[in-house]
């Protein structure tokens, strides 16, 4: 008799546990729940993209500062427009290179490809 009562109670407990487990899974699959999950994932992805963009911006600023130091470009606080220029010899070479570069005037015919 005790053995039957034990197994009856164990079976009832297993049935209750299984029923609650199935009901929880069914509630997760309702349209409202799926929409909420998708919204949460979208917000999370947005935060990750924002963090990525901030990291890229910080890296760009750091690299720009490194390049400015390497080229000898420094912002002059006395200048109102904060535009930097290359030092004398480098500036002259840069100006000479822009004058001597030759770019041929090539036209592109789209019909040649077909």
C-alpha positions, 0 to 999 in steps of 0.5 A, a space after each residue: 500500500 505504501 509503495 502504491 502511494 509513493 508511486 502515485 505521488 511521484 507520478 502526480 508530481 512529475 505530471 505537474 512538473 511536466 505540465 508547468 514546463 510545457 505551459 512556460 514554453 507555450 507562453 514563450 511562443 505567443 506572438 506577444 512574447 516573440 515580439 518582445 524578444 525581438 525588440 529586446 534583441 534589436 535594442 541590444 544590437 543597437 547598443 552594440 553598434 553604438 559601442 562599436 561606432 564609439 570605439 571606431 571614432 576613438 581609434 580614428 582620433 588616436 590614429 589621426 593624432 599619431 599621423 599628425 605627430 609623425 608629419 609634424 602637423 599640430 593645431 595652432 591655438 592662435 589660429 582662429 580656423 584651427 587649420 594646420 599646414 605642413 612645415 615649410 619644405 614638406 609644404 613646398 614638396 606637396 605643392 610641387 607634386 600637385 602641380 606636376 601630377 598629370 591626369 589624362 582626361 579619359 572618357 568612359 563609354 558604357 556601351 563598350 562593356 556590352 
